[in-house]
């Protein structure tokens, strides 16, 4: 039972990190994003790779 709770907690933490990362990437000033080679449309894909490793 403890492992299920731990897995749920880890999943919730990862989801929060994913949501936060997407928000930060989408709210980044356009000039900064372009300087870093980041397109706002790719925010979800970048966040998924950063948080979940896919």
Backbone as a printed PyTorch tensor [residue, N CA C, xyz], in Angstrom:
tensor([[[  0.8230,  -1.1960,   0.0000],
         [  0.0000,   0.0000,   0.0000],
         [  0.8620,   1.2530,   0.0000]],

        [[  1.9510,   1.2050,   0.7280],
         [  2.8330,   2.3650,   0.7980],
         [  3.4350,   2.6850,  -0.5600]],

        [[  3.7620,   1.6640,  -1.3300],
         [  4.3710,   1.9120,  -2.6310],
         [  3.3850,   2.5780,  -3.5870]],

        [[  2.1060,   2.2540,  -3.4710],
         [  1.0940,   2.8940,  -4.3140],
         [  0.9990,   4.3750,  -3.9740]],

        [[  1.0060,   4.6820,  -2.6970],
         [  0.9520,   6.0730,  -2.2550],
         [  2.1930,   6.8190,  -2.7320]],

        [[  3.3400,   6.1860,  -2.6290],
         [  4.5830,   6.8160,  -3.0820],
         [  4.5570,   7.0550,  -4.5870]],

        [[  4.0290,   6.0890,  -5.3370],
         [  3.9300,   6.2490,  -6.7910],
         [  2.9810,   7.3820,  -7.1600]],

        [[  1.8630,   7.4750,  -6.4600],
         [  0.9160,   8.5570,  -6.7190],
         [  1.5240,   9.9160,  -6.3920]],

        [[  2.2690,   9.9700,  -5.3010],
         [  2.9230,  11.2190,  -4.9180],
         [  3.9560,  11.6220,  -5.9680]],

        [[  4.7460,  10.6710,  -6.4320],
         [  5.7470,  10.9450,  -7.4650],
         [  5.0780,  11.4050,  -8.7530]],

        [[  3.9930,  10.7430,  -9.1350],
         [  3.2690,  11.1200, -10.3530],
         [  2.7060,  12.5330, -10.2370]],

        [[  2.1760,  12.8800,  -9.0710],
         [  1.6300,  14.2260,  -8.8610],
         [  2.7350,  15.2760,  -8.9180]],

        [[  3.8910,  14.9620,  -8.3490],
         [  5.0160,  15.8960,  -8.3890],
         [  5.5010,  16.1060,  -9.8160]],

        [[  5.5660,  15.0280, -10.5850],
         [  5.9950,  15.1460, -11.9850],
         [  4.9850,  15.9470, -12.7930]],

        [[  3.7020,  15.7100, -12.5570],
         [  2.6690,  16.4570, -13.2790],
         [  2.7560,  17.9430, -12.9500]],

        [[  2.9990,  18.2730, -11.6850],
         [  3.1440,  19.6730, -11.2910],
         [  4.3630,  20.2950, -11.9640]],

        [[  5.4570,  19.5630, -12.0200],
         [  6.6670,  20.0610, -12.6830],
         [  6.4230,  20.2520, -14.1720]],

        [[  5.6930,  19.3260, -14.7870],
         [  5.3620,  19.4290, -16.2100],
         [  4.5220,  20.6820, -16.4710]],

        [[  3.4780,  20.8650, -15.6740],
         [  2.5930,  22.0200, -15.8390],
         [  3.3540,  23.3240, -15.6530]],

        [[  4.2010,  23.3760, -14.6370],
         [  5.0000,  24.5690, -14.3520],
         [  5.9640,  24.8570, -15.5010]],

        [[  6.5910,  23.8210, -16.0410],
         [  7.5500,  23.9870, -17.1340],
         [  6.8580,  24.4820, -18.3950]],

        [[  5.7000,  23.9090, -18.7180],
         [  4.9410,  24.3680, -19.8880],
         [  4.5910,  25.8410, -19.7260]],

        [[  4.1060,  26.2090, -18.5510],
         [  3.7330,  27.6070, -18.3040],
         [  4.9310,  28.5400, -18.4640]],

        [[  6.0570,  28.1630, -17.8920],
         [  7.2550,  28.9980, -17.9830],
         [  7.7280,  29.1470, -19.4250]],

        [[  7.7060,  28.0720, -20.1780],
         [  8.1410,  28.1360, -21.5750],
         [  7.1950,  28.9960, -22.4070]],

        [[  5.8940,  28.8710, -22.1670],
         [  4.9240,  29.6400, -22.9330],
         [  4.9190,  31.1150, -22.5610]],

        [[  5.3050,  31.4370, -21.3270],
         [  5.2920,  32.8330, -20.8990],
         [  6.6470,  33.5210, -21.0720]],

        [[  7.6320,  32.7880, -21.5560],
         [  8.9610,  33.3500, -21.8020],
         [  8.8630,  34.4350, -22.8780]],

        [[  9.5770,  35.5440, -22.7030],
         [  9.5780,  36.5700, -23.7490],
         [ 10.0220,  35.9770, -25.0890]],

        [[  9.3880,  36.4150, -26.1520],
         [  9.6410,  35.8580, -27.4750],
         [ 11.1130,  35.9470, -27.8550]],

        [[ 11.7480,  37.0800, -27.5930],
         [ 13.1660,  37.2360, -27.9480],
         [ 14.0450,  36.2230, -27.2210]],

        [[ 13.7650,  35.9970, -25.9570],
         [ 14.5350,  35.0240, -25.1810],
         [ 14.3340,  33.6180, -25.7340]],

        [[ 13.0830,  33.2750, -26.0050],
         [ 12.7860,  31.9470, -26.5450],
         [ 13.4900,  31.7270, -27.8790]],

        [[ 13.4310,  32.7130, -28.7450],
         [ 14.0760,  32.5740, -30.0520],
         [ 15.5910,  32.4850, -29.9180]],

        [[ 16.1690,  33.2400, -28.9860],
         [ 17.6120,  33.1540, -28.7490],
         [ 18.0240,  31.7520, -28.3030]],

        [[ 17.1430,  31.0860, -27.5670],
         [ 17.4200,  29.7330, -27.0740],
         [ 16.9980,  28.6540, -28.0670]],

        [[ 16.4000,  29.0730, -29.1680],
         [ 15.9470,  28.1090, -30.1650],
         [ 14.6860,  27.3730, -29.7520]],

        [[ 13.8750,  28.0180, -28.9220],
         [ 12.6440,  27.4110, -28.4220],
         [ 11.4550,  28.0690, -29.1110]],

        [[ 10.5630,  27.2370, -29.6250],
         [  9.3270,  27.7270, -30.2120],
         [  8.2070,  27.4430, -29.2260]],

        [[  7.4010,  28.4310, -28.9300],
         [  6.3570,  28.2820, -27.9190],
         [  5.4210,  27.1150, -28.2180]],

        [[  5.2200,  26.8310, -29.4900],
         [  4.3440,  25.7210, -29.8720],
         [  4.9060,  24.3720, -29.4150]],

        [[  6.1940,  24.3150, -29.1540],
         [  6.8440,  23.0780, -28.7170],
         [  6.9380,  22.9610, -27.1940]],

        [[  6.3080,  23.8660, -26.4590],
         [  6.4390,  23.8910, -25.0000],
         [  6.0410,  22.5640, -24.3600]],

        [[  4.9310,  21.9870, -24.7810],
         [  4.4740,  20.7230, -24.1810],
         [  5.4630,  19.5970, -24.4590]],

        [[  5.9800,  19.5460, -25.6760],
         [  6.9350,  18.4930, -26.0420],
         [  8.2380,  18.6510, -25.2490]],

        [[  8.7190,  19.8780, -25.1210],
         [  9.9560,  20.1440, -24.3830],
         [  9.7670,  19.8000, -22.9060]],

        [[  8.6320,  20.2100, -22.3350],
         [  8.3610,  19.9320, -20.9220],
         [  8.2490,  18.4340, -20.6660]],

        [[  7.5990,  17.7160, -21.5740],
         [  7.4650,  16.2630, -21.4130],
         [  8.8320,  15.5970, -21.3920]],

        [[  9.6830,  16.0080, -22.3140],
         [ 11.0300,  15.4270, -22.3840],
         [ 11.8230,  15.7790, -21.1240]],

        [[ 11.6950,  17.0160, -20.6480],
         [ 12.4520,  17.4570, -19.4720],
         [ 12.0060,  16.7410, -18.1950]],

        [[ 10.7090,  16.5450, -18.0410],
         [ 10.1850,  15.9770, -16.7970],
         [ 10.1220,  14.4530, -16.8280]],

        [[  9.6160,  13.9130, -17.9270],
         [  9.3890,  12.4650, -18.0040],
         [ 10.4930,  11.7130, -18.7370]],

        [[ 11.3420,  12.4460, -19.4470],
         [ 12.4480,  11.8110, -20.1390],
         [ 12.0760,  11.1350, -21.4430]],

        [[ 10.9540,  11.5010, -22.0270],
         [ 10.5210,  10.8850, -23.2980],
         [ 10.7680,  11.8160, -24.4490]]])
